[in-house]
Amino acid sequence: MITSSSSNEEILDVLRRVADAIESVLVSNQDWSLSGLRGTQYAIDVLADSAGLAVLHNAGVAVLSEESGRTGEFGVNDVLVVMDPLDGSTNASRGIPWYSTALCALDHGGLRASLVANQATPGDRYWATRGGGAFHNGKPITHSGCTAMDKAIIGISGLPKAVPKWAQFRAHGGAAIDICLVAQGSLDGWVDFNSHGVWDYLASILICEEVGVAIAEHNDYELLVTELDQRRTPIIAATPQLLESLREVRKAHAQ
């Protein structure tokens, strides 16, 4: 059973088993119909969620999932896992190989361990533990160091009202794994022009924090939330200088 006294590696091992269980469900899936339970939810979202919950509840942790909300007790010695079993399900339904399982474990002291599994490419995973660095497939990663907007390749979710003065942009459609690209230096930043639930970004936030990526919330709200209906607007950048430029872009969009 996992508690706040468990090691980061023990917690990370549970997250890996969750990603494995969900991968097994996705590999065999042939049904991309909607679940009928809520607007944009696919039947596979529900199946993937059930597979993940089975592992997490067996490990004795509480869960906040996009698909099933809060389950389990999150007491003073407990661990809570924030889960998006299938981030980028529309990509997956259309055969676009860019979707993931995002998992972040926290205790009452903050973020402990996270894993983002690229489920379109089995075995392709990003992870981090508090104070232990961040990795892509076992190799340490770091950000690009980019400071200048006119040199930056920026990932986005949604569209800005005007074209910013960045070098290029990318819109991949999978927030969790998109943000990981900033942590490993493939993208220089990422801007949310809409808003997201915590399950979409929290796992990637720890990965970014462990490599020194600059992070902000558009309205300066706390990014670590544990309620289903709390939406946030994260902005991610390789450096503080680039973060300030991207904050100005997001501010202009909101006006």
C-alpha positions in Angstrom: 0.0 0.0 0.0 1.3 3.5 -0.9 1.3 6.3 1.7 3.1 9.6 2.0 5.9 7.6 3.7 6.5 5.6 0.6 9.6 6.4 -1.5 9.3 8.4 -4.7 10.4 5.4 -6.6 7.7 3.2 -5.0 5.1 5.7 -6.0 6.6 6.0 -9.5 6.4 2.2 -9.9 2.6 2.4 -9.3 2.3 5.1 -11.9 4.2 2.8 -14.4 1.8 0.0 -13.7 -1.2 2.3 -14.3 0.3 3.3 -17.7 0.9 -0.4 -18.5 -2.7 -1.3 -17.7 -4.1 1.5 -19.8 -1.8 0.7 -22.6 -3.2 -2.8 -22.7 -6.7 -1.5 -23.0 -5.8 1.0 -25.8 -3.8 -1.5 -27.9 -6.8 -3.8 -28.2 -9.4 -1.1 -28.7 -11.5 -1.0 -31.8 -14.4 1.2 -30.6 -14.0 4.9 -31.0 -17.7 5.8 -30.4 -18.8 8.3 -27.8 -19.7 7.0 -24.4 -23.1 8.8 -24.2 -22.3 9.8 -20.6 -21.1 13.3 -21.4 -20.5 15.4 -24.5 -17.0 14.6 -25.7 -16.3 11.5 -23.7 -15.4 8.4 -25.7 -16.2 4.8 -24.7 -12.5 4.1 -24.5 -12.0 7.0 -22.0 -14.3 5.1 -19.6 -12.5 1.7 -20.2 -9.0 3.3 -19.8 -10.2 5.0 -16.6 -11.5 1.8 -15.1 -8.1 0.1 -15.9 -6.2 2.9 -14.2 -8.5 3.1 -11.2 -8.1 -0.7 -10.5 -4.4 -0.3 -10.1 -4.5 2.9 -8.1 -7.2 1.7 -5.7 -5.4 -1.5 -5.2 -2.4 0.5 -4.2 -4.5 2.4 -1.6 -4.3 5.8 -3.1 -7.0 8.4 -3.7 -7.7 9.5 -7.3 -8.8 12.6 -9.1 -9.6 11.6 -12.6 -11.0 13.5 -15.5 -13.4 10.7 -16.2 -14.6 9.6 -12.8 -13.8 12.6 -10.4 -12.6 12.1 -6.8 -12.5 8.7 -5.3 -10.8 7.4 -2.1 -9.7 9.3 1.0 -6.9 11.9 0.9 -6.0 12.1 4.6 -2.8 13.5 6.1 -0.7 10.4 5.4 -2.3 9.6 2.0 -1.3 10.0 -1.6 -3.6 11.4 -4.3 -3.0 10.6 -8.0 -4.3 13.1 -10.5 -5.0 11.1 -13.7 -6.0 11.7 -17.3 -6.2 8.2 -18.6 -6.3 9.3 -22.2 -5.3 12.9 -23.0 -5.7 13.6 -26.7 -8.6 11.1 -27.2 -9.7 12.9 -30.3 -6.3 12.5 -31.8 -6.4 8.8 -30.9 -9.9 8.4 -32.5 -8.7 9.8 -35.8 -5.5 7.9 -35.9 -3.2 10.8 -35.1 -0.3 9.3 -33.1 -0.2 11.9 -30.3 -2.0 11.0 -27.1 -1.0 10.0 -23.6 -1.7 8.9 -20.1 -0.9 11.6 -17.6 -0.4 10.7 -13.9 0.8 12.9 -11.0 1.0 11.7 -7.4 1.0 14.2 -4.6 0.8 14.3 -0.8 0.0 17.2 1.5 3.5 18.5 0.9 3.1 18.8 -2.8 4.0 17.0 -6.0 5.9 13.7 -5.5 6.1 11.8 -8.8 4.7 12.0 -12.3 4.6 10.0 -15.5 3.4 11.0 -18.9 3.2 7.9 -21.2 3.0 8.5 -25.0 0.5 5.8 -25.6 0.8 6.1 -29.4 4.3 4.8 -29.1 4.4 2.1 -26.4 7.3 2.4 -24.1 7.9 6.1 -24.8 7.6 7.8 -21.4 8.5 11.0 -19.5 8.8 11.0 -15.7 10.0 12.9 -12.7 10.3 12.7 -9.0 10.5 15.5 -6.5 14.2 16.5 -6.3 15.2 13.6 -8.5 15.3 15.2 -11.9 13.3 14.5 -15.1 13.8 11.8 -17.7 12.7 10.7 -21.1 13.0 7.0 -21.6 15.7 6.9 -18.8 17.8 9.7 -20.1 18.0 13.1 -18.2 16.4 15.9 -20.1 16.7 19.7 -20.0 15.1 22.7 -21.7 16.3 24.7 -24.7 17.4 27.8 -22.9 15.7 30.0 -25.5 15.1 33.6 -24.4 14.0 35.4 -27.5 10.5 35.2 -29.0 11.7 35.6 -32.6 13.8 32.5 -32.2 11.2 30.4 -30.3 9.1 27.4 -31.4 5.9 27.6 -29.3 3.3 24.9 -28.7 -0.3 26.1 -28.3 -3.7 25.0 -27.3 -6.4 27.1 -29.0 -5.6 30.0 -31.3 -4.5 33.5 -30.4 -6.5 36.5 -31.7 -3.5 37.9 -33.4 -0.3 36.3 -34.7 2.5 36.7 -32.1 6.1 37.5 -33.1 7.4 34.0 -32.5 9.4 32.1 -35.0 7.0 29.2 -35.4 4.2 27.5 -33.6 2.8 23.9 -33.2 -0.7 22.8 -32.3 -0.5 19.1 -31.5 -3.7 18.6 -29.5 -2.4 16.8 -26.4 -1.5 19.2 -23.6 0.2 16.7 -21.2 2.8 15.5 -23.7 3.0 18.9 -25.5 4.3 20.4 -22.3 6.8 17.6 -21.9 8.4 18.8 -25.1 9.3 22.1 -23.4 11.0 20.2 -20.6 13.2 18.3 -23.1 13.9 21.3 -25.3 12.0 20.2 -28.4 9.6 23.2 -27.9 10.7 26.5 -26.3 7.3 27.2 -24.7 3.6 26.4 -24.6 0.6 28.6 -24.2 -3.0 27.7 -23.3 -5.3 30.0 -25.1 -8.3 28.3 -23.5 -8.2 26.6 -20.1 -7.6 23.1 -18.8 -8.4 20.8 -16.0 -5.6 19.9 -13.6 -5.3 16.4 -15.0 -4.1 17.8 -18.4 -1.1 19.6 -17.1 -0.1 18.6 -13.5 2.1 15.6 -14.4 4.0 17.7 -16.9 4.4 20.6 -14.5 6.5 18.4 -12.2 8.6 17.3 -15.1 9.2 20.9 -16.1 9.9 22.0 -12.6 12.6 19.4 -12.2 14.5 20.8 -15.2 14.1 24.5 -14.2 11.4 25.5 -16.8 9.6 28.7 -16.0 5.9 28.3 -15.3 3.0 30.6 -14.7 -0.8 30.7 -14.6 -2.4 33.4 -16.8 -4.4 34.8 -13.9 -1.8 34.0 -11.3 -4.0 31.3 -9.8 -2.6 28.3 -8.1 -1.9 25.5 -10.6 -2.1 22.8 -8.0 -5.8 22.2 -7.4 -7.7 19.0 -6.4 -11.2 19.7 -7.4 -12.9 18.5 -10.6 -14.4 21.8 -11.7 -11.3 24.1 -11.2 -9.9 25.2 -14.6 -6.6 26.8 -15.1 -4.6 28.5 -17.9 -0.9 27.4 -17.8 1.9 29.1 -19.6 5.3 27.3 -19.9 8.6 28.6 -21.1 12.2 27.5 -21.2 13.4 30.7 -19.5 11.9 33.5 -17.4 12.6 36.0 -20.2 10.6 34.0 -22.7 7.9 33.4 -20.1 7.3 37.1 -19.7 7.0 37.5 -23.5 4.5 34.7 -23.6 2.5 36.1 -20.7 2.2 39.3 -22.7 0.9 37.3 -25.7 -1.7 35.6 -23.5 -2.7 38.9 -21.9 -3.3 40.5 -25.3 -5.4 37.6 -26.3 -7.7 38.1 -23.2 -8.3 41.7 -24.0 
